[in-house]
């Protein structure tokens, strides 16, 4: 049985890599990879910021509920 990665067989991966090499050239591939790396890093940074904001907002809501309960007493 052949190993597959994301439902792509080894032969298909080879042809995709060959097409990338032909389209971008050997000198351009590292530059493209760096750009992808920077893009992924920025995406991760933004997603962490969004998670932080959501967490802060839920903490504020919890604080308001606690204050509301205190005034009810």
C-alpha positions as CSV (number, residue, x, y, z in Angstrom):
1,X,0.0,0.0,0.0
2,X,1.3,3.4,-1.0
3,X,1.8,6.2,1.6
4,X,-0.5,9.1,0.9
5,X,-0.4,12.7,2.2
6,X,-3.7,14.5,2.2
7,X,-5.2,12.0,-0.3
8,X,-2.4,12.7,-2.8
9,X,-0.2,9.8,-3.8
10,X,3.6,9.9,-4.1
11,X,3.5,10.3,-7.9
12,X,1.1,13.2,-7.8
13,X,3.3,14.9,-5.2
14,X,6.2,14.5,-7.6
15,X,4.3,16.1,-10.5
16,X,3.2,19.0,-8.3
17,X,6.7,19.7,-7.1
18,X,8.0,19.4,-10.7
19,X,5.3,21.9,-11.8
20,X,6.3,24.3,-9.0
21,X,10.0,24.0,-10.0
22,X,9.2,24.7,-13.7
23,X,6.9,27.7,-12.8
24,X,9.1,29.5,-10.3
25,X,12.6,28.2,-11.1
26,X,15.1,26.9,-8.6
27,X,16.3,30.4,-7.6
28,X,12.7,31.7,-6.8
29,X,11.6,28.7,-4.7
30,X,13.4,29.8,-1.5
31,X,12.0,33.3,-1.9
32,X,8.5,31.9,-2.3
33,X,9.0,29.7,0.7
34,X,10.1,32.6,2.9
35,X,7.1,34.6,1.8
36,X,4.8,31.7,2.7
37,X,6.6,31.4,6.1
38,X,6.1,35.1,6.8
39,X,2.5,34.9,5.8
40,X,1.8,31.9,8.1
41,X,3.6,33.7,10.9
42,X,1.5,36.8,10.5
43,X,-1.7,34.7,10.3
44,X,-0.8,32.9,13.5
45,X,-0.1,36.3,15.2
46,X,-3.4,37.7,14.1
47,X,-5.3,34.6,15.2
48,X,-3.7,34.7,18.6
49,X,-4.7,38.4,18.9
50,X,-8.3,37.5,18.1
51,X,-8.3,34.7,20.7
52,X,-6.9,37.2,23.2
53,X,-9.6,39.7,22.5
54,X,-12.3,37.1,22.8
55,X,-10.9,35.9,26.1
56,X,-10.8,39.5,27.4
57,X,-14.3,40.2,26.3
58,X,-15.6,37.0,28.0
59,X,-13.8,38.0,31.2
60,X,-15.5,41.5,31.1
61,X,-18.9,39.8,30.7
62,X,-18.2,37.6,33.7
63,X,-17.1,40.6,35.7
64,X,-20.4,42.4,34.9
65,X,-22.4,39.4,35.9
66,X,-20.6,39.3,39.2
67,X,-21.2,43.0,39.8
68,X,-24.9,42.5,38.8
69,X,-25.2,39.7,41.3
70,X,-23.6,41.8,44.0
71,X,-26.1,44.6,43.5
72,X,-29.0,42.2,43.5
73,X,-28.1,41.2,47.1
